[in-house]
Amino acid sequence: MFQSTLPLGEPDLMRVSAFQRYLDDLVRVGSSESSSGRLTSLSPSLMQDLERFERNGGQSELLDVLAACLRHAYPLTVNLQWADRVVPLTLFPAERLAHCPVPMLQFLESRLSELQVMQVEPAMLRAPGYRDASLVGERHMYSPLAPLLWAMALRGSRDRLLPEIDGVAAYRVAPGVSLRGLEIPSILAAAVERLRRRTRNLRELSAWPGLDRERAMRLLNALYLQGGLIVSRMHPRAASPDGWLRSRPPRNGASRA
């Protein structure tokens, strides 16, 4: 489906079958903290965060890992199944950079919804400017993190709200947040501008022109990962889980506006 078009001289990508054998070996020799071999040598807090999605036979989606990486400010390498190959995507939240052996434009133009997380581990690479240059990858393989976060939220496999912004809530775009350099369709750009002016809940967003429930949730996830979303738990519009308003009986015979 996605044939490797890496520049001549770049290391080839490992096949999924070979990488799966490696994960199976980790579990067999007991060298991984995770029973599945998918989460290795991570900090306890980050491990606990990601293991929420490993329970009951589930697995972390890439957007879950991206969100956890940002929350913990912890550099990670996420080994992703990309057709029949494995792409090691390394994230540097503090520097707002990503390292990928596949050209980022090619990576983002692929079917992002089909990416599968095979393993998450601490980053061995370092960001440009690190004192030990031998740990820094080729400069052309580093890209800004923001477009990756935006594209994965809008086109990745997760079509529901991230847990951190789900529940009883209303939403607004934070003042002064910049979304420059991101590919924002005109319909979403209009929604963002409306959210800059006034707090809304998920039900209201879902009814806006060009949006539905899924597109509204994806937009909220995208804004959250850009650090541009204000989540209000006590706002009057956050009257029920996911913003679907409940009718309440009037007080002392008064009608609600």
Secondary structure, DSSP 8 states (H G I E B T S, - for coil): -------TTS---EEHHHHHHHHHHHHHHT--SSTTSSB-S--HHHHHHHHTTTGGG----HHHHHHHHHHHT--EEEEEEETTEEEEEEEETTTTEEE-SS-HHHHHHS-GGG-EEEEEEE--SB-TT-S-GGGB--GGGEEEHHHHHHHHHHHSS--S--GGG-SB-EEEE-TT---TTS---HHHHHHHHHHHHS-B-HHHHHTSTT--HHHHHHHHHHHHHTT-EEEESSSTT--SBTT-------GGG----
